[in-house]
Amino acid sequence: MLDLESLKRELNPQQFRAVTTTEGAILIIAGAGSGKTRVITFRIAHMLDKGIPQSQILALTFTNKAAKEMADRIKNLTEKKLQLLTISTFHAFGVKILRADIDKLGYRENFSIYDETDRVALIKECGRELKFSQDAMDIYTIGNLISNIKTGRKNWDSSNDMYRPLYELYQEGLKLYNAVDFDDLIVLPIKLFKEHPEVLERYRERYKYIMVDEFQDTSHQQYELMHLIADQNVAVVGDDDQSIYSWRGADYQNIINFEKDFKVTEIRLEQNYRSTETILEAANGVIAHNTNRKDKKLWSGNGSGKPIEIFMPENETDEADFIAESILGIALEEHRKYDEFGVLIRSNTQSRFIEEAFLENNIPYTMSGGTSFFERKEIKDVISYLRIISNHDDDINLIRIINTPRRGIGRAAIQLLNDEAQLQGCTMWNAIISLIGRQDSPANDVLKEDLQEFVNLIESHRQKLLSGRGLSAKVRALVEDINYKDYLYTEYAKNEKAVSFKLKNIEYLLTSMENWENDPENTNPNLYNYLNRITLLSRDDGDDENDKGKVNLMTIHASKGLEFPVVFIAGAEEGLIPHARSVAENDGNVEEERRLFYVAITRARDKLFISACRQRKRQQLVAETEPSRFLDEIPSNLVEYHEPKKELSDEETGKLFSDFLNKMKQSRDQD
């Protein structure tokens, strides 16, 4: 039981107030390291203890990891299973809403969710249909535009109107393939609630208590979704100083919107339990230069700690060597495990030199922020073939490969298959068989022939792959049979490096498959077991086999919510942080970049090292660099600067040698 006396012992006065104020609208401003997750979990546990039914509570956050951690902590506190409590990411909650009622928007229940790879493939397909030139198909720009239009961050105007037909075809394509993209997981539930108020009423009736974590990271749509469901009892937890995701639609102004839309009680958590006083004073000194923020000052009871050390290496190689050597030295002297170190970078392009230094020094590390191997298009294509061979009724993977590589089964043919599947109430595979076989088939002879070839291809490889050993060799034969290499050369005609990279990835997949099937402990290396294994591998983070852990190399964005005893911030230079592109896109405003630097500083618990190179390679040219303006914003009494190692002059060498001889002479005289 979480009675009030035990809560008072467990929490500081501000945390206690946040936990026990359960009615009304509450804005909890939670500074970095102030025990935010603790407050949320204790608050929900306290609500359950008061007798609020678990089915009435909805807690929304941003990552699956955060949602799982929250659920586990509440279960430990309450010692209950809590099967009716909803703790979810915004997007997973959107999926839950759509799974129940997407048919009201004209979709079938078993819709697919397109990831970035699938989305890019559909954009390219739409561009080809509309005969867009190669130059007009900047996928990154078009993808951003589609997202911005869909979520209301941008409107059509003369600068982007040429892409309106592509956007419309893209939307039609999603509907045709019975698919939604990531933005739809928020946009479509809002549409559903507005067009079908009876559905909204069901959710408003169920969820009487709502909590939102990382509120400063919510987008306008996420705020609208929450606002539609919320009645009065809604608590949001956030920190405007840690709002660093505007590029994906986050808007810390939602804090202001919340104060306008609800009668709000504000509670501030300013005691930091993570960092030393020195690190917090540095963070406070930097963030105080931002003008548009709620004034707060973090404080710590952890003692003053070591000064922040700033190094000015000559170039990236020296910087990487300094980081690697420092980690080795500190790990040895202070008996620290490797996973106690965090190395933070502003841009992925910085990682190469640091990774090379780690490899050279045998320092195990893990890199966060890149694309998962199993999410790469070429790997997904091969795996999709294997999934269809093992299970014909997997509509999602069948749609993915039926025309990859191209075999004349385009959009019109897929529409026919869709219609047939609905008419017969069957899967897409059975619809193919039906279109090929029935007398009054709407498919013409050419399409029937193309579909029959596809069926023959799958069936012939099914017989081979589901019998006997030699899985990797059989998959290699499949890749050759579908002419995947030629397909890549056609798709990436102007980019041989991309083709080479993708072929190497397929080779790596085949090699890893071979290693898996030749493992003596693997008693049954069949296709089904392989597919189950990689499904789990690509979902799980994997256990750390090395008991000393691994150094965490990551972008600052990826580090949010994490903490490390020892932190290195690499590349604290103008052009990197603040990033040149961000400065240009925001008309010189660096407030979000300053928040990013603040987040980097506050990841450190005990020690913080910052490096800024004097030179850095940019597009094959070596350029002089300037230290980041943010370094000057750290109070000088907290900082220790280190000059780079440099060659000594003959005069300096002579003086050192002379001093050495004098010391030796004095030592002999004393003896």
N, C-alpha and C positions, 0 to 999 in steps of 0.2 A: 504493500500500500504506500502511495506517495502522499502522505499527509503533509500539511503545511510546514510543520516543524522540520521534517526531513528535507523538504525542498529548500528551506532557508539555510540548512547546513550545507547543501550541495551547490547552491548558486549564490552569486553576488547579488546585491539589492536590485540592480537593473535587470539582471537575468530573471530573478524571482518575479518581478513585476510583469515581464514579458510572458513568462510561463503561466502565471495565474490570471492574467487578463484574457478571458476566453470569449467574452461577448463583445459585439461591436466591431468596428473597423480599426485595425491596429497597424501602424507603420513602425517596424523595428529596424532602425538604422544600425547595422552590425558592422563595425570596423574590422579590418583584417585581423584574424587570429583571436577574435573576441568570444569564441565559443558558440558560434551561430548554430551549428548542427546540434550541439548539446541542447540549446534552447528549444529548437524545433522538436527534437525527440522528447524532451521532458514535457513540453507543452502538450503534445498529442497524448503522451502517457497520462498526464494529469487530467485531460479531457475525458479519457476513457475511464479513469478512476472516479470522476465525478458522475459517471453514469451516462455520458453521451454515447449513443450507439456507434460502433465502429463504421457501420455502413453509411453514416451521415457525414463522415470526414473524408475530404479530398485534399491530398498534399501533392503539389506539383513542383517539379524541379527540372534540371536541364540535362543531366546525364544518367544513364542506367546505373552507373557506379554509385552516384550520390543517392539515387532512389533505393538501391539495394542496401547501402550502408544505413540509411535512415530506417528502413524496415527492420533490419537486423537489430539495430540499437533499441527500437521500441519493443520488439519481441523480447529482448533480454531484460528490459526494464519491467515489462508487465508480466513476463513468463506466460504469455498467451500466444496462440497460433495466429490470430488476427486475419482470418481468411476474407473477411468482408471489408477490411480497411483498404482504401485506394491510395497507394503511394506510387506515383507515376511520373514519367517525363511528359511534357506538353504533347510531344508528337505521339507517344504511345497511347496517351489518353485520347488523342484525335483518332487514332486507329480503332480504339475501343468503340467510340461513337459511330464511326463509319461502318464497322463490322455489323453493328446492330441495324443500321437504317440507311445504308448507302443506296439501296434499291429505290428509295424515294427520290434520288437524284438521277435515276436512269442507268445506274451501274449494276452489274451482277455481284452477288455477295462475295465470291471468291476473287476479289480484285488483287492485282499485283501492286507492289510499291516499288517504283523505279528508283534505283540509286543513281549516283552521278554518271556511272558508265552507261547505263541504259538510257538516261536522259540525253546524254551527248549523242548516242547512236540515233535516237529519234530526231533530234535537231538536225543532224547531218542528212538523214533520210528526207526530212521535209525540205531542206535546202536543195537537195538534188531534184526532188519532184518539181520545185518551183524554178529550177534551172538558175539558181544563184551562182554567181561566179566564185571562183576559188578565193579571190581577194575579199569578197563581201562576207565570206563565211568565217568570221572570227568567232569561234565557238565560245570562248570565254566571255566576250562582250555580249553575244546573243543570249547566252545562258543567264547572265546577270540581268539583261533587259527583260527576259521572260519572267524571271523571279520578281523583279521590281514592279512590272505591270500587274502581275497576278496578285501581289500583296499590297498594291496601292501606293508603293513608294514613288512610282513615276507614272506619268500619263503619256499618251501618244502625242507627239508634236512633230514639227517639220524635220527635226534632227533624227528621229527614229522611225518615222512612219513607213519607211520602205520595208521594215520587218513585220508590219502588222499581218500580212498574209501568212508569213511563216509562223507567227504566234498562233493564228487561228487554226492552221493546219496541225501544229503541234498539239493544241488542245483537242482537236478532232482525233488525232492519232492516239492520244491517251485514252479517250473514250472508246475508240475502236478496239484497242488492245486490252480494254477493261483494266486500265492501270491508272495510278495516281502518282504524282511526284511528291517530294518532301514538303514543298509549300502547301500542297493540297491537304495535307494532314491537319493543317490549321484552318485554311481557307474554306474547305468544303464543310467541316462541322459548323462554321459560322453561317454559311449559306443554308445548310440544313435547318439550323435553329431559326433563321429568319423566315424561311419559306414554310416551315412546319412548326408553328408555335407549340403544338401539342407535344412534340419531341422535346423541345426546350423545357416545357413545364415539367416533364418527367424527371429531367436532370435537376431542375431547381427544387423540386419536391424531395429528391433523394439527398442531395448534398447541401446540408444546412451549415456546415463549417468548412471553410476553405483556407488553405495555407499555400502561399507561393514563395519558394526559395529563390535566391539570386534574382530578385525582382528587377534589379537594374539592367538585367540582360533580356528582359521581355521585349518583344516587338509590339507594334501597334495591334497586330492581329491576335497575338497571345493575350494581350491586355483585354481586347474586345471579347475574346472567348471567355476569359475569367469573369469579366464584368457582366456578360449575359447570364451566366449561371449564378453568380454571387447575389445573395440577398443582403444581409447586414453583417453576418459574422465572418469576416474575412481578414486574415492577418498576412501581411507581406513582409518579407525579410530581405534587406538588400543594403548595398553601399554604393552611392553614386560615384565615389572615388575609384571603384573597381569596374566601372562600365567601359569595356574595351572591345565591344563587338558591334559597333555601329555598321560595319561593312556587311554584316549579315542581318541587319534590320533592327538590332537592339536599340532602345531609346530610353536613356535614364530619365527623360522627361516624363515617363510614365509615373514616376514618383509624384510629380506635380499633378498629373492627371488624377491619380488616386486621391490626392488631398482635395481636389475639386469635386470628385464624384461621390465621395463618402465623407461622413463626419468622423474624422480620424483622430485617434490618440497616438502620439509619437513617443517612442521609447528608444533611447540611444545606448548602445553597448560600446564603450570606449576602452575598457580594460583589455589589453592584449595579453594572452597567455602563451604566446609563441616566441617572441623575439626579445632581444636585449634592449635596454633603454637607448643605447647608441643607435641601433638599427631603426628603432621607431622614431627617434628624433630626426634621423636622416630622411625617413619617409615623410614625416610631417613637414619638414623643411621644404621638400620638393613639391608636395601636393598643395601647399599653401599658396603657390603661385597661380593655381587655377582659380578663376573668378566665379564660375557658374557651379557652385557646389554648396552642400549643407556643411556648415562649419563644425568640425569636430577635431579632437586631438587625442590620438591614441596614447596610452601610457602603459607602463609595464612594471611589474614587481620583480622582474628577473635580474635586477642588477645592471650596471652600466655596460659591462662586456668589453670586448676588444674594439679598437678603432676600425673603421672601414678602410681597407687597403686598396689603393688605386695604382694600377701598373700601366706604363706607357711603352709596350713593346714596339719594336721597329716595324714588324709586319705580321701577317696571319700565321706564318710558320712559327715565329718566336712566341706569339700569343698562345698558340696551341701547345707548344713545348712547355711554356710557363704553367698552363692549366694542368697538363698531364703530370709534370714534375711536382707541382704543389699537392696534387691529390695523392701521389705516391708518398710524399714526405709526411703529410698530415695523417694519412691512414696508418703509417708506421709509428709515428711519434705518439699519436693520440688513440691508437688502437681502434680506429673507426672502420666500419664496414663500407664497402664501395657505395652501397645504396643510401648512405648518409650524405652523398654529394649530389648537388643539382647544378648542371651547367646550362645556363639560359641564353638563348640567341634570339635576335629579333626576326631573322630571316633564315629559311632553310639553306640558302646558299652559303651560309657561314659554317655549316656542319662539316664539310669535306676535310678541311685541315685538322679540325679537332678530332674527327674520327680516325684519321691517319695517325695522329699522335697517340691516341688511345691504343690502336692496333700495334703500333711500334713498341709501346711500353707494356703490352699485355694487360691492359686495363679493360675488364669486361664492362660493357655499357649497353644501354638500351636507348633507342631513338624514338621519340614520340612526335607525331604530327604528319607522318607520310601516309601514302595510300597503302592499305593492306595488300599483300601479295595476291590474295585470293579475290580481291576486288578489281584487279586489273582486267581490262576488257578481254585480252587474248586468253587469259587463264579462265575467266568466266565462260568464254565461248566453249573451250575444250571441256570444262566440267559440265556445262549444260548438255553437251552431247552425251556424256556419260550418265547424267541423271535421266535423260530420255531413254537411253538404252536400258537402264535398270528399272525405269518406271514410265511406261508410255503415257500415263494419265497426268503427268506433270505439265499442265497447260502453260505455266509461266516460262519454264525452260524450253518448251516446244516452240512458243512464239519467238523466243530469243534466237533460235538457230534455224528455223524453217527456211529462212532466206539468207543465212550467213554460213559460208560464202553465198553470193547471189546465185539463185537457180530459177529465176523467173516467177517466184511466188511472192508477188508484191502486195500492195495495200488492198487492191480490189479482191484478190484471191483470199486474203485473210478475212475480209468482210464476208465473203461467201462462207468460209469455214465457221465464222462466228454465228452467222444466220443458221447454218446447218446444225451446229451444236445446240443452239437454242430450240430449234424445231424438233430435234430428236431427243433433247434433254440428255445430252451425252458430253463426253470430253472432246477436246480438239482432235485427238488422235482418232477416235472413233468417227468423228465428223469427216476426217480425211478418207477413211476407209469407205464411209457411206457415199461421199461425192464421187469416188472412183468407181464404186460398184453399182449404184442404183440406175435403173433404166432412164428415169426422167431427171437425171442429175443436171443442175444448172451450170455445172463446170463444163467448159469446152474441152475438146480432145487434147489440145496442147497442155492445158492446165492439168488434166487427168494424168498425162504422161509425166509431167514434172512432179506431181504428187506421188505417183507410183515409184519414180526413181528415188525420191526421198525415203519412202517406206522401205524399199529394197535395201537402201544404204543402211538404215537403222537396224533392220532385221538381220542382215548379213553380219554386221559387227556385233549384234547382240549374241548371236550363236557363238562367236569366237570369244567374246569378253566374259560370258557367263560360264565358260567351261575351262577347266584346266588352269595351269599356272602361266606365268609370263605376262602379267598385266601390263607392265610398262611398254613392252615390245608391241603388244596389241594396240595400245593407245597411240603409240608412234605410227603404226600402220593406219589407224583411223585418221590422224592428222594429215598424213600424206594422201590418203584416199580422197579427202574433201578438198585437197589443193589449198590448204590454209595459207601456205607460204605465198602462193601467187595472189591470193586474196589480199594479203597484207601489202604486197608491192603495188596492187591496184589502189587500195585505200589511201596509202601514204606515198603516193608517187613522187612527191617532191621532198620526201624526208627519209633518206636511206638510214640515218641514225636511228630513227624511231622504229623502222622495220627490224634493224639489227637488234635493238634493245628488246623488242617483243619476241623475236625468235629465241633470244637467249633465255627469256623468262619461261618460254614453253620447254626449252631444253632442261632448265632447272627443275620444272615440274616433273618431267619424265625421270630425271635422275633421282629426285627425292622419292618418287613413287617406287623406283627400282630398289632404293635403299630400304624403304619400308617393307617391301615384299620379301627382301632377302634377310631381314632381321630374324635371327634364329628363334627369338621369343614370339614372333608373329606366326601363330599356328594355322591361321586361316586367312591368307592374304587375298581375299576375293574382292570384287568390285563393290559389293554392298558395304563391306566393312571399311573399304577405303573412303567411300563417300560419307559414311557416318563419321569417320575419323576427321576428315577435313572440315566437315560442318562444325564439329566441336572446336577444332583448332582455330578456325576463322572467327568463331564467336568468343572464345575464351582468351584471356590475356596470357595464359600459360603460367606454369609455376616456375619459380626461379630455381634452377638446378644448382647454382653456385651458392654455398652457404654464406659467402661474403657479399652476395648481392651484386648489383651492377650499378655503375654510375648512371644517373639520369640526365641524358642530353636531350633538350627539348626547346621548342619555341616558347617565348614568354606567354603567348596566348594559351598554349597547352599546359602551362604550369599553374594556371589559376586554380585555386582550391587546394593546392599541394603545399608541403613545407619540407625543408631539408635543414639539418644542422649546419651544413656548410654550402654556401651558394657562390657560384662564379657568374657574373654577368659579362658576357663577351661582346666586344664591338660597340662600346658606348661612345659612338662617334656620330657627328652630324651626317645625315644621309642614311644612317641605319636606325638610330633612335635619337631624335625623331626621324622617321623614315621619310626620304625625299618624296616618294609618291604620295604619302599621306599629307605632307605639308602642302604639296601642289594641289591636291584634290580639295583641301579644306581652306584654300586661300590664305595659307600661312598660319592658320590656327593649329596649335600643337597640344591642345588640352587633352585630347584622347591619348596621344603619344605619351604625355606626361603621366596620365593615369596608368598606362602600360608600364612605364618605368617604376612607378609607385608599387604596382603589383609585383614586379621583379624583386624590388628591395624587400618587400614584406614576405617573401617566400623564405627568407633566411632566419634561422633561429639563433645561432651562436656566432657565426663568422660570415662576413661578406667580402668578396673580392670583386673588383670591377676592373676590366681592361679596356683600353682604347688604343688602337694601333696608330702609329705615325704615318704609315703608308698602307694602302690596301689595293689589291688588284681589282680593276673594274673593266670588264670586257677586254681582257688581255693586256690592258695598259695599267701601269703602276701609277696611282694617284696619291698625292699628299692628302692627309685627312686632318680634320679638326676634332678635338674632344667634344662630346655632346654638351650642349648648353645646360643640360640637366645636372651635370657634375658640379657646376658652379652654384647650383641651388642647394646642394648639401652643405650644411653649416661647416665651416672650415675646421672647427675644433674637434670634429668627429672623424676627420680624414687623415690618413697617412699616405703620402704620395711616394712612389718608388720610381726612380729613373731607370731606364733600360741599361743592360750591360753594354759597355762600349769598350773599344780597343784603347789601351793606355798608350800615351806618347812615350818616346824614349826617355824624356826627362822624368815623367811620372814613374816609369819602371825603375829607373836609376834610384829615385828617392825611396821607393818601396824596398828595394834591395838593400840600400844603405841603412834604413830603419831596422830591417831584419837583422843585419850584421850587428848593429848597436845593441839590439835586444839580446842577441846571442852572447855578446861580450859581457853585458850586465849580468846575465844569468850565470856565466862562468865565474865572474868576480864574487858573486854572492856565495857560490859553492866553496 
